[in-house]
Amino acid sequence: MTSTDHSSGPSLSLSSQLSILLLVLAALTFVSSVLVSTSNMRSYLDAQLAQSAQDTANSLGLSISPYVGADLTVAETMIAAIFDSGAYLSMNYTDTSQQVVFDRSNNKQTDAVPDWFISMFALEPPVMQSEINDGWKIAGTLRVQAHPGHAYTSLWNHTKAVFWNSLLLCLLALVAVHLLLMVVLKPLKDIEKQARLLAEKRFELLDYMPLTTELRTVVQALNHMVSHVRRNFSELNDRAEQLNQQVYLDALTALPNRRALVQSFSALQQSPADAGHNYLALVSLSSLKHINDQQGYASGDQYVQKAAELLASQVRQREGAQLFRLSGSEFAVLARFGENSAAEFALTLQQTFAIADGSAYPQGFATLSLLQLMPDEELSHAMARADGALAQQANLPSPATPQSAADPLGLINPLSRSHWQDILHTFTRSVVSDTAAGNSDTRLGLTADMQAMFALELQPVFAGQQLVYTETFVRFRADQQQLPSADVFAMAERLGVSLLLDKALVTYILSQLRGLTSQKFAINLSKSALHDEQFVRWLVRLIENNRAELPQLVFEVNEQATLGAISSAQYFFDSIKQAGAAITIERFGASFSSFRYLQGLNVDFIKIDGSYIRALHEADTRFFVDTMTHICHGIGIRVIAAQVENAMQVEHCQALHLDGLQGNALHPAIKFSEFQQKVAAFSPLVG
């Protein structure tokens, strides 16, 4: 599957092309009209000058005929009187032997007319002649040439009048045509907007029909297509939501159910550990049976819903954590934590339960057990351990209160808050000075701190044998040990430096990728970066200012983070797309929510959560993924399968027509130092 080609050459809108064409035509019409009118006027004036000179030669010749044989002084005086009027360029009289008897001439220069105009439209008045008779014999020849001065003045004035009249008419015509084009092309612009909105998954119809027959046909066809796409999208979403509710959601709380837990547990246990640990929390509503018996099931349902809301409010704050309802009184939480994050999460839940506790809950509001999962541990075994821990807590004097606020449930918190502050300061100090100064430094470069603290890894996404893009991962190092990414991001959020950390990571990754312009790489961003407008503006400037040396970019954001604030996520997507990058929503489907939020989001890829890929051997899951894929394909979004770990999963994904596959079955993650641009980047391990 190849990516959509975007023309990088310059382009002009139809209205601009028509405007340029009209301007050229108007200019040609204007110039030609002035030239033709001036040329016609010049021809007319040449003819007038010739006629005037001939008339003067004839009349003057008759007037001086009686005097040429006797007293030429009278004849010369008569010629001088006519010549001195200034209307003639030259007059001369020659006898029969071609001897000049007298000759008069004037300067041809005309001060009232520019020299360039005279050069461009030169008048050449002809020399007209008349024979002079002395009685019955010819005495000589009189030659007369009219002066073009007055003709030049008339031609100049005529040209100016034609110029301004033609210019005014052209301008009026252009204004009229422009207004006409605005009326005619307005439906075309609306059609363009509708097509662009459709590409951005926004299904809007044109609510009027153009007057132009051809455009009316196009609008009707486009409205029909948009209605069809919107209807298909809605129908597929309804089908997916119905299946989701039947298979994966609890009817009372709308939380994922036990089947969803089984699916997610398997995916979590088989996913790369990233120096963190997988945890299972089991929450039991201790007083539910008592409330059901004493107050009725309606009160019990309210108790369950209140607990679900309290738990959901805490779980939403933990990136990647998932909440499930297992049975009447039990909830479960799956998450990947570092030890710091696990201890803090347990303490927060215990405090939440203590606040909610009261006389209405005689056995306490809830009890909690949080345990670290062993490698390859089965869900049944983990649940048995969690049940045992809950049973032990049921024998404690106060089950809703943690045994030790400093170390709830026996978890060890190895790093203090001050230690984390030092670590995060080291991680982010390369961008702190820039932010503190209020500047936006978009230069790229690797510092010694970055190279010591961060390690870049890559894993490709394939479509068959073709590379779609390569995802980047950053591992953290401090004090000669690798830190869990979950702990790093959680503590950065808690200490208010998450945006600085994202800036440092983006700068580090792009500095490493600089020069690999023929490749396409994906960068993961946190929830804080997704919803911060200042960060988005900085990221757009960074891309634009370094575009010449950067590869093609894709930014991956978590589905849960996207659902947190759709409007700010849409601003991020639109801004990044305008900067020339692509967007992927990862862990798609992990929230078990409706897919309708995709409508209106300008997204290029979705990456299906690994829990679905692990469960593709189940017919229900395959049907759900197939529906999910049809929804995305119907609105132009390409679908990627994550955590593809074996050949059977590859076959299922290919049968479902997914657009890309990622996982150890295709290619494991490798260190950036092992990546060689000269080699064809990556090739899949399986076809």
Secondary structure as UniProt FT lines:
FT   HELIX           14..64
FT   HELIX           65..67
FT   HELIX           72..83
FT   TURN            84..87
FT   STRAND          88..95
FT   TURN            96..97
FT   STRAND          100..105
FT   TURN            111..112
FT   HELIX           115..120
FT   STRAND          127..134
FT   TURN            135..136
FT   STRAND          137..146
FT   HELIX           149..199
FT   TURN            200..201
FT   HELIX           213..247
FT   TURN            251..253
FT   HELIX           258..270
FT   TURN            274..275
FT   STRAND          277..284
FT   TURN            286..287
FT   HELIX           288..295
FT   HELIX           297..315
FT   TURN            316..317
FT   TURN            319..320
FT   STRAND          322..325
FT   STRAND          330..337
FT   HELIX           339..356
FT   TURN            359..360
FT   TURN            362..363
FT   STRAND          367..372
FT   TURN            375..376
FT   HELIX           379..394
FT   TURN            399..400
FT   HELIX           408..410
FT   HELIX           417..436
FT   TURN            437..438
FT   HELIX           448..453
FT   STRAND          454..463
FT   TURN            464..465
FT   STRAND          466..478
FT   TURN            479..480
FT   STRAND          481..483
FT   HELIX           485..494
FT   TURN            495..496
FT   HELIX           498..513
FT   TURN            514..515
FT   TURN            517..518
FT   STRAND          520..524
FT   HELIX           527..530
FT   HELIX           533..545
FT   HELIX           547..549
FT   STRAND          552..558
FT   HELIX           559..564
FT   HELIX           566..578
FT   TURN            579..580
FT   STRAND          582..588
FT   TURN            589..591
FT   HELIX           595..598
FT   TURN            599..600
FT   STRAND          605..608
FT   HELIX           610..614
FT   TURN            615..617
FT   HELIX           619..634
FT   TURN            635..636
FT   STRAND          638..641
FT   HELIX           647..655
FT   TURN            656..657
FT   STRAND          660..661
FT   TURN            664..666
FT   STRAND          670..671
FT   HELIX           672..674
FT   TURN            677..680
//
